[in-house]
Amino acid sequence: MTTPELPPPNFVKINPGQCKILMFDDMWYEKRKIRDPKSGKIKTVTAMVLHVIREDGLEVDKTFSVVSYKAMQTLAALARKGWLYARNIKICVYGEDFAREYQIELV
């Protein structure tokens, strides 16, 4: 009996030092429980979740989640201006854990 291959992930992951060009069509917030990487304790955070319709030029049906408040502010500002949806947004990630920074720009 063969083991079937795992399907591709239904979420976008951007590793430190990596950039992706994403296009969104919806946004919402979710409460999530995560393990704090420093203390090891479980805590509840609010994540901004975006529905991704294009990833690096390819049509997809995925989500992209952010818990960085600074990144949420940038993305929410783009949404308020009407620039978040159906436009190419370049997102680059630098650093890890609490030192993680996002560079977000329209392209």
Buried (B, 14 or more C-beta within 10 A) or exposed (E): EEEEEEEEEEEBEBEEEEBBBBBBEEBEEEEEEEEEEEEEEEEEEEBBBBBBBBBEEEEBEBBBEBEBEEBBEBBBEBBEEEEBBEEEBEBBBEEEEEEBEBEBEEE
